[in-house]
Amino acid sequence: MSFLISELDILNSFQHLVEKDDDNLVVVGSGDDAAVIKSQKKDLVHSMDISKEGTHFPENSNANDIAYRSIATALSDLAAMGAYPSFITVGLTSNKTNIKWYEDFTNGLEAIINEYDIKLVGGDITFGDLNICINVFGYPFMKPLLRSNAKPDDLIYITGALGKGRKGLIDWKNNKKSKYIEEFFRPKVRFGLSKYIASFASSCIDISDGLFKDLGAICKLSQVGAILRYEDIPITNDINDLAYGDDYELCFTCGIECEEMLRNKGLKSIGKITEGSNIKLTKNNKDINFKKTGWDSFY
């Protein structure tokens, strides 16, 4: 008897089902942040994200924040693909019986769909433990950004500091007033930078599961390794920010010819892509032994 031991194992067990495409409608299938599907005018980018109470947001969170966060984290997958959102569906499983809770949830939905000019086109609701399933659909700014095109000597970038969401959750649990609480409950989706890098980035992923794990996904699909310079990585708390996740920044790679252009945007390279398959962390040219990988909802 075999046992599934991680989220990735379970996803891999479904892989043969999503690879079936007799009509050649799937441009990019499972493996990236979202799927890309052929349509008559332009490719359609789709992703689905599930948020569960107690796992993806704490119990007793405000319903307004739950709605906003659940959609924002789903939209981040589109930003990672170099795509902008067009419409969403919302599936809600809830055991709440107070009408005020649903009014607050609706207000959170309205806030984020207005902020990003998205259409809510449908959904479903049923009774049960609180979780939200979001389907997001959109279109590429140019061509879809994938995880599989990083090349040796490409530079590695992230679009913002790591650990802000982590600190926000800690501060919320400790009843501490903090600007970081909004970073956790209402993360901003990096569509502006996604559009900016769409023409030259060689690969991209959103940092939802931790930099080490998500960069590892790029390295695996691109069949490369990486070196990260700890002193150049913007962090909020400590070294564990590299693996915690809940950042929803973008990690992307590009050729060295883009370095000055990105520096003018306030972005500094944090490392480079290498031959091989290992990810190495250094500080002032000395190796750091860092064994944490990243978020897995089954651990």
C-alpha positions in Angstrom: 0.0 0.0 0.0 1.3 3.4 -0.9 0.7 6.5 1.2 0.4 10.1 -0.1 2.6 12.2 2.1 2.4 15.7 0.8 0.2 18.2 -1.2 2.5 17.7 -4.2 2.1 13.9 -4.1 -1.7 14.3 -4.2 -1.6 16.7 -7.1 0.8 14.4 -9.0 -1.7 11.5 -8.5 -4.2 13.6 -10.6 -1.7 14.6 -13.2 -2.7 11.9 -15.8 -6.3 13.2 -15.8 -5.4 16.8 -16.6 -3.0 15.8 -19.3 -5.8 14.5 -21.5 -6.5 17.1 -24.2 -7.8 15.4 -27.4 -9.0 18.7 -28.8 -5.8 20.6 -28.3 -7.5 23.4 -26.4 -5.0 23.6 -23.5 -2.0 25.8 -24.2 -0.5 25.4 -20.8 -1.8 22.8 -18.4 -1.1 21.7 -14.9 2.3 22.7 -13.4 2.2 26.4 -13.6 0.3 28.9 -11.5 -2.7 28.8 -13.9 -3.9 27.0 -17.0 -4.0 28.7 -20.5 -6.9 27.7 -22.7 -7.4 28.6 -26.4 -10.3 30.9 -27.2 -11.3 32.6 -30.4 -9.7 36.0 -29.7 -7.0 35.3 -27.2 -5.9 32.7 -24.8 -7.9 32.4 -21.6 -5.9 32.0 -18.3 -7.7 30.1 -15.5 -6.8 29.2 -11.9 -8.6 27.9 -8.9 -7.7 28.5 -5.3 -9.3 27.1 -2.1 -9.1 28.9 1.3 -10.0 27.0 4.5 -10.7 28.5 7.9 -8.0 27.5 10.4 -5.5 26.7 7.5 -5.4 29.7 5.2 -6.9 32.3 7.6 -7.5 32.1 11.3 -10.8 31.3 13.0 -12.8 34.4 14.0 -11.4 36.4 11.1 -13.6 39.3 9.9 -15.8 38.1 7.0 -14.9 41.2 5.0 -11.2 40.3 5.2 -11.9 36.6 4.5 -13.6 37.5 1.2 -10.9 39.9 0.1 -8.0 37.7 1.0 -9.5 34.6 -0.6 -9.9 36.4 -3.9 -6.5 38.2 -3.7 -4.6 35.0 -3.2 -6.3 33.5 -6.2 -5.7 36.6 -8.4 -2.0 36.4 -7.5 -1.7 33.2 -9.7 -2.8 35.2 -12.7 -0.3 37.9 -12.0 2.4 35.2 -11.9 1.3 34.1 -15.3 1.6 37.6 -16.8 -2.1 37.9 -17.0 -4.8 40.3 -15.9 -8.2 39.2 -14.4 -11.6 39.5 -16.2 -14.1 37.5 -14.2 -14.4 35.1 -11.2 -16.8 32.6 -9.6 -17.1 32.1 -5.9 -17.9 28.8 -4.1 -18.7 29.3 -0.4 -19.1 26.5 2.2 -20.2 28.1 5.4 -21.8 27.2 8.8 -22.4 30.8 9.7 -26.0 31.7 10.6 -25.7 35.4 11.3 -26.9 37.5 8.3 -24.3 40.2 9.3 -21.5 37.8 8.5 -22.8 37.4 5.0 -23.2 41.2 4.6 -19.6 41.7 5.6 -18.5 38.9 3.3 -20.3 40.5 0.4 -18.7 43.9 1.2 -15.3 42.2 1.0 -16.2 40.7 -2.4 -17.4 44.1 -3.6 -14.3 45.8 -2.5 -11.9 43.6 -4.3 -13.8 43.2 -7.6 -14.2 46.9 -7.8 -10.5 47.5 -7.0 -9.4 45.2 -9.8 -12.4 45.8 -12.2 -13.5 42.1 -12.2 -16.9 40.7 -13.0 -18.4 38.2 -10.5 -20.3 35.8 -12.9 -21.5 33.1 -10.6 -20.9 30.6 -7.8 -22.5 28.3 -5.3 -23.1 28.0 -1.6 -23.6 25.1 0.8 -23.6 24.4 4.5 -20.5 23.1 6.2 -17.1 24.1 7.6 -16.0 27.4 6.3 -14.0 27.4 3.1 -14.0 29.4 -0.1 -13.3 28.2 -3.6 -12.4 30.9 -6.1 -12.1 30.4 -9.9 -10.3 33.3 -11.6 -10.2 33.9 -15.4 -8.2 36.4 -17.3 -6.0 37.1 -20.3 -2.3 37.5 -20.9 -0.8 41.0 -21.1 1.4 39.6 -23.8 2.4 35.9 -23.7 1.9 33.8 -20.6 4.8 33.7 -18.2 5.8 30.2 -17.3 7.9 28.5 -14.7 9.8 26.4 -17.2 11.9 28.9 -19.2 14.6 30.0 -16.7 18.1 29.7 -18.1 21.6 29.5 -16.5 23.0 33.0 -15.7 19.5 34.5 -15.6 19.1 36.9 -12.7 16.5 36.2 -9.9 14.2 39.0 -8.6 11.4 39.4 -6.2 8.9 42.2 -6.3 8.9 43.1 -2.5 9.9 42.2 1.0 9.3 38.7 2.3 7.6 38.0 5.7 5.1 40.9 5.8 2.1 38.5 5.8 3.9 36.3 8.4 4.3 39.3 10.7 0.8 40.5 10.1 -0.6 37.2 11.2 1.6 37.1 14.4 0.5 40.7 15.2 -3.2 39.9 14.7 -3.0 36.8 17.0 -1.2 39.0 19.6 -3.9 41.7 19.4 -1.2 44.2 18.4 -2.0 47.1 16.1 0.2 46.8 13.1 0.4 47.9 9.5 1.4 44.4 8.6 -2.1 42.9 9.5 -3.4 44.4 6.3 -0.5 42.7 4.4 -1.9 39.4 5.6 -5.6 39.9 5.2 -5.6 42.2 2.2 -2.5 41.5 0.1 -2.0 43.6 -3.0 -1.8 41.7 -6.2 1.3 42.6 -8.4 -0.5 43.2 -11.7 1.4 46.4 -12.4 4.8 44.7 -12.2 3.4 41.6 -13.9 2.5 43.8 -16.9 5.9 45.5 -16.8 8.0 42.3 -16.8 5.7 40.4 -19.2 7.8 41.2 -22.3 11.2 40.1 -20.9 10.9 37.8 -17.9 12.0 34.3 -18.7 10.0 32.7 -15.8 7.7 33.7 -13.0 5.9 32.4 -10.0 4.0 33.9 -7.0 5.6 33.5 -3.6 2.6 31.9 -1.8 4.4 28.9 -0.4 7.8 30.4 0.5 10.6 31.6 -1.7 12.7 28.4 -1.4 9.8 26.2 -2.4 8.4 28.4 -5.2 11.8 29.1 -6.7 12.3 25.4 -6.4 9.3 24.9 -8.7 10.9 27.2 -11.3 14.2 25.3 -11.0 12.5 21.9 -11.3 10.5 22.7 -14.4 13.4 24.7 -16.0 15.9 21.9 -15.1 18.3 24.4 -13.5 19.6 25.3 -10.1 20.0 28.7 -8.3 22.2 30.7 -5.9 20.5 33.2 -3.6 22.4 36.0 -1.8 20.8 36.3 1.7 22.2 39.8 2.2 20.3 41.0 -0.9 16.9 39.5 0.0 14.5 42.0 1.6 13.0 40.4 4.7 10.8 41.6 7.4 11.5 39.3 10.4 14.3 36.7 10.1 15.7 34.0 7.8 12.5 31.9 8.2 10.8 34.5 6.0 12.5 32.6 3.1 10.2 29.6 3.7 7.1 30.8 5.4 5.0 31.9 2.4 1.9 34.1 2.4 3.9 36.9 0.6 2.1 37.0 -2.8 5.1 38.8 -4.3 6.4 37.6 -7.6 9.6 35.8 -8.1 10.9 36.1 -11.7 14.0 35.6 -13.7 15.4 37.5 -16.7 18.6 38.0 -18.6 21.4 40.3 -17.3 20.5 42.9 -20.0 17.5 43.8 -17.9 19.5 44.6 -14.7 19.8 48.4 -15.2 16.2 48.8 -16.3 14.9 46.9 -13.2 17.3 48.8 -10.9 15.6 52.0 -12.1 12.3 50.4 -11.0 13.8 49.9 -7.5 14.4 46.1 -7.9 17.7 44.5 -7.1 18.7 41.0 -8.1 18.8 38.5 -5.2 20.7 35.7 -7.0 21.1 33.9 -10.3 20.1 30.7 -12.1 22.8 28.1 -12.3 23.5 24.7 -14.0 22.5 21.7 -12.0 19.4 21.3 -9.7 20.4 22.6 -6.3 19.3 25.8 -4.7 22.2 27.3 -2.6 21.9 30.1 -0.1 24.9 32.3 0.6 25.8 35.2 2.9 28.8 37.3 2.0 30.0 34.5 -0.3 29.7 31.9 2.4 27.2 29.0 2.2 24.3 29.0 4.7 22.8 25.7 5.7 19.1 26.3 5.4 16.9 23.2 5.3 13.4 24.6 5.6 11.5 24.3 2.3 8.0 26.0 2.5 4.3 25.8 3.1 2.4 22.5 2.5 -1.2 22.4 3.6 -0.9 18.6 4.3 1.9 19.1 6.9 
